[in-house]
């Protein structure tokens, strides 16, 4: 079989979309030695994220050129059995499409997006979903949302949850602490949150919760570390930090690599993921795989990842007092921290197995190809 993947997100700091496609390619490389894979990328040097045996074709980083011309042209030349995309397929696609739609936040919460971006996704994802031979998503929550939004049957949407990359695992604490102190000049102890600085990620609510935590738990020595790419919304997050009364204890780390994230997760005492909306919550799973207890929002697909009272705590994202109170519960009990961290690690390893998930993707690809062949006969 010859499979192709629109991997333009690789190397472009597109956070969740980039991590998803990198993990997908890595999984295929480890499990499938027979099929041929063609990857369409927008960077000159895709290493180390694209397996060496996968063909690489260059497409424009400009989405209008990539989707309007480049991909269609390359697909006609390469003639793969299918194309896997995230959210949006090329305008003229000569092969069957498998689309991954991680969530429909652009429909349910357009206020979290710049206006043009929300309108563009509304149009392009609708067109892609209607034409796709198979729709993949990452949680039961997102599956239900896709079915509501596009009036597709349950059988048309397949849930294939994410897995944390193999690099996210417990490390010796001294090595992690040394790496964080050297790389970021960030002393321990600290609380960590990961996500682009944007409205949906609710960093402002977390800053308010952290200020409440410091006020109600004066013996706390922790800082708050926010790792994530700057966006159009970043000035508002930084303003909230300046006005919080605890600005000297808040650090903005910017975009960080997976290697740095591995150390940041392992050196932190608590990971907080306070989003207003998530289709899944991969950063929470990555922290759990590193044996870190989690406080996360009880919204979207997050409760399918984090078990309340077992791996950490689920809280309403707008309830900063409860967020702070749950942190106090954890910091008041070393044994609770250790137990929740161990539970989180075991759950991440056992329930979100990368090999099992990638094996499912190959099965879906085969289904699409058989379906297309039966129609053409």
C-alpha positions in Angstrom: 0.0 0.0 0.0 1.0 3.6 -0.6 -0.2 6.1 2.0 0.3 9.8 2.0 0.2 12.3 4.9 -0.2 16.1 4.8 2.6 16.7 7.4 3.0 20.5 6.8 2.7 21.1 10.5 6.1 19.5 11.2 8.8 22.0 12.1 6.5 25.0 12.2 5.7 25.1 15.9 2.0 24.3 15.4 2.0 22.7 18.8 -0.8 20.1 19.1 -1.2 19.5 15.3 2.5 19.1 14.9 2.8 16.7 17.8 -0.1 14.6 16.5 1.4 14.1 13.0 4.9 13.5 14.3 3.6 10.8 16.7 1.6 9.3 13.8 4.6 9.0 11.5 6.8 7.6 14.3 4.1 5.0 15.1 3.8 3.9 11.5 7.6 3.6 11.2 7.8 1.2 14.1 4.8 -0.9 13.2 4.6 -1.0 9.4 7.7 -2.0 7.5 5.8 -3.0 4.3 3.7 0.0 3.3 5.1 3.0 1.4 4.6 6.4 3.0 4.8 9.8 1.4 5.0 12.9 3.5 4.2 16.4 2.3 6.2 19.0 4.3 6.7 22.7 4.3 10.2 22.8 5.8 13.5 22.1 4.2 14.9 19.8 6.9 12.2 17.5 8.4 14.7 15.4 10.4 14.5 14.0 13.1 10.7 13.9 12.9 10.2 12.1 9.6 11.4 8.5 9.5 14.3 8.0 7.0 12.5 5.5 4.8 9.5 7.8 4.3 9.5 9.8 1.0 9.4 13.6 1.5 7.8 16.0 -0.9 8.0 19.7 -0.5 4.8 21.8 -0.5 4.3 25.5 0.2 3.9 26.8 3.8 1.3 29.2 2.4 -2.0 27.4 3.0 -3.7 28.9 -0.1 -0.9 27.6 -2.3 -0.6 24.3 -0.5 -4.3 23.5 -0.5 -5.1 25.2 -3.8 -2.4 23.8 -6.0 0.7 22.1 -4.5 -1.0 19.1 -2.8 -3.3 18.3 -5.7 -0.4 18.4 -8.1 1.8 16.2 -6.0 -1.0 13.7 -5.4 -1.6 13.3 -9.1 2.1 12.6 -9.6 2.5 10.2 -6.6 -0.9 8.4 -6.9 -1.1 7.2 -3.3 -4.0 5.0 -2.2 -5.2 7.7 0.2 -4.3 11.0 1.8 -4.5 11.7 5.6 -5.1 15.3 6.6 -5.8 17.3 9.7 -9.0 19.4 9.4 -8.6 20.5 5.7 -8.1 18.6 2.5 -6.8 20.2 -0.8 -9.4 21.8 -3.0 -9.0 19.2 -5.8 -8.1 15.9 -4.2 -7.7 13.0 -6.7 -7.5 10.3 -4.0 -9.7 9.3 -1.0 -9.2 11.4 2.1 -9.0 10.4 5.8 -9.4 13.5 8.0 -8.6 13.9 11.6 -10.8 16.5 13.3 -9.6 16.9 16.9 -12.4 19.2 18.0 -14.9 21.7 16.6 -14.0 24.6 19.0 -14.1 26.9 16.0 -17.9 26.2 15.8 -18.8 25.9 19.4 -16.5 28.7 20.7 -15.6 31.0 17.8 -14.8 33.7 20.3 -11.5 31.9 21.0 -10.3 32.5 17.5 -9.4 35.5 15.3 -12.6 36.1 13.2 -11.1 35.2 9.9 -9.6 32.0 11.2 -12.9 30.8 12.6 -14.7 31.6 9.3 -12.0 29.8 7.3 -12.2 26.7 9.5 -16.0 26.7 9.4 -15.9 26.5 5.6 -12.9 24.3 4.9 -13.6 21.7 7.6 -17.2 21.3 6.5 -16.1 20.8 2.9 -13.5 18.2 4.0 -15.8 16.3 6.4 -18.4 16.0 3.7 -15.9 14.5 1.2 -13.9 12.3 3.5 -14.0 8.5 3.3 -13.3 8.3 7.1 -13.4 10.8 9.9 -11.1 10.3 12.8 -11.2 12.1 16.2 -9.6 11.8 19.6 -12.3 11.5 22.2 -16.0 10.5 22.6 -16.6 14.1 23.4 -15.3 15.3 20.0 -17.1 12.5 18.2 -20.4 13.6 19.6 -19.6 17.2 18.7 -18.7 16.3 15.2 -21.9 14.3 14.8 -24.0 17.2 16.0 -22.2 19.8 13.9 -22.1 17.9 10.6 -25.1 15.6 11.0 -23.0 12.5 10.3 -23.9 9.0 11.6 -22.0 7.6 14.6 -20.4 4.9 12.4 -18.9 7.6 10.2 -16.7 8.9 13.0 -13.9 6.8 14.6 -12.5 7.6 18.0 -8.7 7.0 18.2 -7.3 8.6 21.3 -3.8 10.1 21.5 -0.8 8.6 23.2 2.1 10.5 24.9 5.3 10.3 23.0 7.8 7.7 24.3 10.1 10.5 25.5 7.6 11.4 28.1 8.5 9.1 31.0 9.8 9.5 34.6 13.4 10.7 34.8 15.8 10.9 37.7 14.7 14.1 39.5 18.2 15.5 39.8 18.8 15.3 36.1 15.4 17.0 35.3 16.0 19.8 37.9 19.5 20.5 36.6 18.3 20.7 33.0 15.5 23.1 34.0 17.8 25.3 36.0 20.4 25.4 33.3 18.1 25.8 30.3 15.5 28.2 31.8 17.1 29.6 34.9 14.0 28.3 36.6 14.5 27.2 40.3 12.3 24.6 41.9 9.8 24.0 43.2 7.2 25.1 40.6 3.8 24.5 39.1 3.7 24.0 35.4 1.1 24.7 32.7 1.6 24.1 28.9 -0.3 25.7 26.1 -0.2 28.5 23.6 -1.0 31.9 25.2 -4.6 32.1 23.9 -8.1 32.6 25.4 -9.1 28.9 25.2 -6.2 27.9 27.4 -7.3 30.0 30.3 -3.9 31.1 31.6 -5.5 34.2 33.0 -7.8 32.1 35.2 -4.8 30.1 36.3 -2.9 33.2 37.3 -5.8 34.3 39.4 -5.9 30.9 41.0 -2.2 31.0 41.7 -2.6 34.4 43.4 -5.4 32.9 45.5 -3.2 29.9 46.3 -0.3 32.1 47.5 -2.6 34.1 49.7 -4.3 31.1 51.3 -1.2 29.0 51.7 1.6 31.4 52.7 4.2 28.7 53.3 4.1 27.9 49.6 7.5 28.3 47.9 6.4 27.5 44.4 6.6 29.5 41.2 4.2 29.3 38.3 5.8 28.4 35.0 3.8 29.0 31.8 5.2 27.2 28.7 3.7 28.1 25.4 4.0 30.0 22.2 3.2 33.7 22.1 0.0 34.6 20.2 -2.1 37.7 19.5 -3.6 37.1 23.0 -0.3 37.0 24.9 -0.2 40.7 26.0 -3.5 40.2 27.9 -2.0 37.2 29.7 1.1 39.1 30.6 -0.9 42.0 31.8 -2.9 39.7 34.1 0.4 38.4 35.5 1.7 42.0 36.2 -1.5 42.9 38.0 -1.8 39.6 40.0 0.3 40.7 43.0 2.5 37.6 42.5 4.2 38.7 39.2 7.7 38.0 40.7 6.7 34.3 41.0 5.4 33.8 37.4 7.7 32.8 34.6 6.8 32.8 30.9 9.0 30.2 29.1 7.8 30.6 25.5 7.7 27.8 23.0 9.7 24.8 24.3 10.9 21.7 22.6 9.8 18.2 23.5 13.2 17.5 25.2 12.7 20.6 27.3 9.2 19.6 28.1 10.3 16.2 29.2 12.5 17.9 31.8 9.9 20.5 32.7 7.3 17.9 33.4 9.6 15.8 35.5 10.9 18.6 37.6 7.5 20.2 38.5 5.4 19.2 41.5 2.1 19.8 39.9 0.7 20.2 36.3 -2.3 22.4 35.8 -4.4 22.4 32.6 -7.2 24.9 33.1 -8.6 25.1 29.5 -12.2 26.2 28.7 -12.4 23.7 25.9 -10.3 20.7 24.8 -11.0 17.8 22.5 -8.6 15.6 24.5 -5.8 17.2 26.6 -2.5 15.8 25.4 -0.3 18.0 27.7 -2.1 16.5 30.7 -1.4 13.0 29.4 2.2 13.8 28.8 2.6 15.1 32.4 0.8 12.0 33.7 3.2 9.8 31.8 6.0 11.6 33.7 4.4 10.7 37.0 3.0 14.1 37.8 -0.4 14.7 39.5 -2.7 16.9 37.4 -5.3 19.5 38.1 -7.4 20.0 35.0 -10.7 21.4 33.8 -13.7 19.2 34.0 -14.7 20.0 30.4 -14.6 18.5 26.9 -12.5 15.4 26.4 -10.3 16.0 29.5 -12.3 13.7 31.8 -11.6 10.9 29.4 -7.9 11.3 30.2 -7.7 12.5 33.8 -9.6 10.5 36.4 -10.9 12.8 39.2 -9.5 11.9 42.6 -7.2 9.2 41.1 -4.7 10.9 38.8 -5.4 14.4 40.1 -8.4 16.6 40.4 -11.0 17.9 37.8 -12.3 21.4 38.5 -14.6 23.9 36.8 -12.3 26.1 34.7 -13.9 29.4 35.9 -13.7 28.4 39.6 -10.3 29.8 40.7 -11.1 29.2 44.4 -11.6 25.5 43.8 -8.5 25.3 41.6 -6.5 26.8 44.4 -8.1 24.6 47.1 -7.2 21.4 45.2 -3.6 22.6 44.9 -3.5 23.1 48.6 -4.9 19.6 49.1 -2.0 18.2 47.1 0.7 20.3 48.6 -0.5 19.5 52.1 0.1 15.8 51.6 3.3 14.3 50.2 1.7 10.8 50.2 -1.3 12.1 48.1 1.1 13.7 45.6 3.1 10.5 45.3 0.0 8.2 45.0 -1.7 10.4 42.4 1.5 10.7 40.4 2.0 6.9 40.4 -1.7 6.4 39.4 -1.3 9.0 36.6 1.8 7.2 35.2 0.2 3.8 35.2 -3.0 5.1 33.6 -1.1 6.9 30.8 1.0 3.8 30.0 -1.8 1.2 30.2 -4.8 3.0 28.8 -3.1 5.1 26.1 -0.8 2.6 24.4 0.8 4.0 21.2 1.1 0.7 19.4 -2.5 -0.2 19.9 -3.7 3.2 18.7 -1.4 3.3 15.6 -2.5 -0.2 14.8 -6.1 1.1 14.7 -5.1 3.8 12.2 -3.8 1.1 9.8 -7.0 -0.8 10.1 -9.0 2.4 9.2 -6.8 3.0 6.2 -7.4 -0.5 5.0 -11.1 -0.1 5.4 -11.1 3.0 3.2 -9.1 1.3 0.5 -11.4 -1.7 0.5 -14.4 0.6 0.4 -13.1 2.6 -2.6 -12.2 -0.6 -4.5 -15.6 -2.1 -4.0 -17.3 1.0 -5.3 -15.1 1.2 -8.4 -15.6 -2.5 -9.3 
